[in-house]
């Protein structure tokens, strides 16, 4: 998480507690992954190994598909859904929901926002856009801010997993127009829905980006 913040998972858990929504986690969670780091690099054996771990763990944790799997990073939501596209029965019954969508549909209706921010700068992500979450992301931001700004020049931040760590010049080039557009405004907070994208935008703008649920 960003300095001084608790991170998306902690924020989501807090919101669910306030909304009286119970959560559970797979026992094996620290050793589970959506598989994207392997898939994106063509490491098929790694992906197959992770799939063999993830699907049985989620099947058990969801009471054999009864509960949804809620994921707190949009790229991981997309990764798990892609993993399930080729899953055999019975695992194909597992439902994966992004935490932003779950919050909009299940959590927000049970909460009252008492101290909204005046303004938020919002960065949609590539995976959120592909998942059709852009409007939902904005709806969650609008629930906690009087004004939400999505830059006209927003686009892929080029962090791409570990690319932004290994080649920061890619992110610097990809985000310069968006950072320039945002430099003319004043915002109480900067938000997105994926930690690596938040890192990229923090570097680009000099303002700390956090998950919209935070």
Secondary structure, DSSP 4 states (H G I P E B T S, - for coil): --TT---HHHHHHHHHHHTT------TTGGG---SHHHHTTT-HHHHHHHHHHHHHHHHHHTTTTTSPEEESSHHHHHHHHHHHHTPPTTGGG--EEEHHHHIIIIIGGG---SS-EEEEEE---HHHHHTT-HHHHHHHHHHSEEEEEE-TT----S-TTTHHHH-HHHHHHHHHHHHHHHTTS--SEEEES-HHHHHHHHHHHSS-EEETT-
